[in-house]
Amino acid sequence: MTRAQTANDRQPKLLDQVRHKARLLHLAWRTENAYVQWIERFLRFHHDRGGQCRHPSEMRNEEIDIFLTYLAVDRHVAASTQDQTLSAIRCASATNDLSSPICSKS
């Protein structure tokens, strides 16, 4: 197997999958970027707390709640920002299933 074949056989990275799904759903460009940034922050938050870097679909609701609580209590973000963050995490969790209603335009 050549190096080019190996690269083509790899599954796209998580954030690339989120971008692809956002474009399929015709989400606004700014929404797409916001989702990607919130997912990066979510992953970095759990990694910095001593956790391993895992796919959001492998994380439990408790880990999502901890992050949202951190945003509300320590970072003082608005409720609408928390809603957008939760939508982004759900979208990242559903990237393997493009038909999933979790990441939908609603």
C-alpha positions in Angstrom: 0.0 0.0 0.0 1.4 3.4 -0.9 1.6 6.4 1.3 -1.1 8.2 -0.8 -3.5 5.2 -0.4 -3.0 5.2 3.4 -3.8 8.9 3.6 -7.0 8.5 1.6 -8.1 5.5 3.8 -8.0 7.6 7.0 -11.1 9.0 8.4 -11.3 12.8 8.4 -10.4 14.6 11.7 -13.2 15.5 14.0 -13.2 19.2 13.3 -13.2 18.5 9.6 -16.2 16.2 10.0 -18.0 19.0 11.9 -17.3 21.5 9.2 -18.5 19.0 6.6 -21.7 18.4 8.5 -22.3 22.1 9.0 -22.0 22.7 5.3 -24.4 19.9 4.5 -26.9 21.5 6.8 -26.2 24.9 5.2 -25.3 26.5 8.6 -23.9 30.0 8.5 -20.2 30.3 8.1 -19.9 32.0 11.5 -22.0 29.3 13.2 -19.6 26.7 11.7 -16.6 28.5 13.0 -18.2 29.0 16.4 -19.0 25.3 16.7 -15.4 24.4 15.8 -14.1 26.8 18.4 -16.4 25.5 21.1 -15.5 21.9 20.4 -11.8 22.8 20.6 -12.4 24.5 24.0 -14.4 21.6 25.2 -11.7 19.1 24.3 -8.9 21.3 25.6 -10.8 21.8 28.9 -11.0 18.1 29.6 -7.5 17.4 28.4 -6.1 20.2 30.7 -8.0 18.6 33.6 -5.9 15.5 33.3 -8.2 13.6 31.0 -7.3 11.9 27.8 -8.2 13.4 24.5 -11.3 11.5 23.4 -14.0 11.9 20.8 -17.0 13.8 22.2 -19.3 10.8 21.4 -17.3 8.8 24.0 -17.8 11.3 26.7 -20.6 11.1 29.2 -23.3 13.7 30.0 -21.5 14.4 33.3 -18.4 15.7 31.4 -20.6 18.0 29.3 -22.3 19.3 32.4 -18.9 20.0 34.1 -17.9 22.1 31.1 -21.2 24.0 30.9 -21.0 24.6 34.6 -17.5 25.9 34.3 -18.6 28.3 31.5 -21.5 29.6 33.6 -19.8 29.9 37.0 -16.2 30.6 36.2 -16.4 32.3 32.8 -19.9 34.0 33.3 -21.1 33.2 29.8 -24.7 33.9 28.8 -27.3 31.1 28.6 -27.5 31.5 24.9 -23.7 30.9 24.7 -24.2 27.7 26.7 -26.9 26.6 24.3 -24.6 27.2 21.3 -21.8 25.3 23.1 -24.1 22.3 23.8 -25.3 22.3 20.2 -21.7 22.3 19.0 -20.8 19.3 21.3 -23.9 17.4 20.1 -22.9 18.1 16.6 -19.4 16.8 17.2 -20.9 13.7 18.9 -23.1 13.0 15.9 -20.4 13.4 13.2 -20.2 9.7 12.4 -23.9 9.6 11.7 -24.8 12.3 9.1 -28.5 11.5 9.3 -28.6 12.1 13.1 -31.1 14.8 14.2 -28.7 15.8 17.0 -26.9 18.2 14.8 -29.7 19.8 12.8 -30.7 23.2 11.6 -33.4 24.1 14.0 
